[in-house]
Amino acid sequence: MVSLKFNICQENNCRDISFIEETGRYSASNETGFGTPNTNVGDILTALLQSTSPSGVVYNTNLLLQGFPTISADMDQVINLNNQSLEDGAWKFTYIITYSYENPSGAITVETYSKTINKLFYCNSQCCVDNMLANLDIKDCDCCKDTKEFEDYLKTSVFLQALKEAAKCGDVDNFTSIKKIIDKLCKNSKCKTCN
């Protein structure tokens, strides 16, 4: 039986995601991959990626139109969900495949595989901190550590590192709390994100 595996990364200045198909082909070391004796990619009827944003907006991407399935079932596809910067926060991604096969009685059976993963995105927060650094006036480096802009950058940069660690651990509550602090610091510094 196939066990779907995939990953999602954020790309292109917070505007796109990369869908990475990791199920692979059936082999002695990958008994849950596509291919005999499991489902063959040629039997796949639909392949859908359902992406749910932190604010609850759902985006459906037809992966067949993105070039899936292939003979090997490998895929690394950049997908634009909404033509704008993707929201920071907790995203849910569900990969759904329907396939057909002929059962022992000769009837065609349609079944579904699905897999859900959660990701914490912080690309816009990263852009804010990067822009704060780029906007520092470093003409007089000996004094720049005493400026409000430098203090704001240091503070926000430390919180960004904490945000990254919360994301790595999947700690949604801590991530959300830290994100609110970063958003406030970015707003107070009039810093632009990648939006």
Secondary structure as the mmCIF struct_conf table of DSSP 4:
data_model
#
loop_
_struct_conf.conf_type_id
_struct_conf.id
_struct_conf.beg_label_comp_id
_struct_conf.beg_label_asym_id
_struct_conf.beg_label_seq_id
_struct_conf.end_label_comp_id
_struct_conf.end_label_asym_id
_struct_conf.end_label_seq_id
STRN STRN1 PHE A 6 GLU A 11
TURN_TY1_P TURN_TY1_P1 ASN A 12 ARG A 15
STRN STRN2 ASP A 16 GLU A 21
STRN STRN3 ARG A 25 ARG A 25
STRN STRN4 SER A 27 SER A 27
TURN_TY1_P TURN_TY1_P2 ALA A 28 SER A 29
STRN STRN5 ASN A 30 ASN A 30
TURN_TY1_P TURN_TY1_P3 GLU A 31 THR A 32
BEND BEND1 GLY A 33 GLY A 33
STRN STRN6 PHE A 34 PHE A 34
BEND BEND2 GLY A 35 GLY A 35
TURN_TY1_P TURN_TY1_P4 THR A 36 PRO A 37
BEND BEND3 ASN A 38 ASN A 38
HELX_RH_3T_P HELX_RH_3T_P1 VAL A 41 ASP A 43
STRN STRN7 ILE A 44 THR A 52
TURN_TY1_P TURN_TY1_P5 PRO A 54 SER A 55
STRN STRN8 VAL A 58 ASN A 62
TURN_TY1_P TURN_TY1_P6 LEU A 63 GLY A 67
BEND BEND4 ILE A 71 SER A 72
STRN STRN9 MET A 75 ASN A 80
BEND BEND5 LEU A 81 GLN A 84
HELX_LH_PP_P HELX_LH_PP_P1 SER A 85 GLU A 87
BEND BEND6 ASP A 88 ASP A 88
STRN STRN10 GLY A 89 GLU A 102
TURN_TY1_P TURN_TY1_P7 PRO A 104 SER A 105
BEND BEND7 GLY A 106 GLY A 106
STRN STRN11 ILE A 108 PHE A 121
HELX_RH_AL_P HELX_RH_AL_P1 CYS A 123 ALA A 134
TURN_TY1_P TURN_TY1_P8 ASN A 135 ASN A 135
TURN_TY1_P TURN_TY1_P9 LYS A 139 ASP A 140
HELX_RH_AL_P HELX_RH_AL_P2 CYS A 141 CYS A 144
TURN_TY1_P TURN_TY1_P10 LYS A 145 ASP A 146
BEND BEND8 THR A 147 THR A 147
HELX_RH_AL_P HELX_RH_AL_P3 LYS A 148 CYS A 169
TURN_TY1_P TURN_TY1_P11 GLY A 170 GLY A 170
HELX_RH_AL_P HELX_RH_AL_P4 VAL A 172 ASN A 188
TURN_TY1_P TURN_TY1_P12 SER A 189 LYS A 190
#
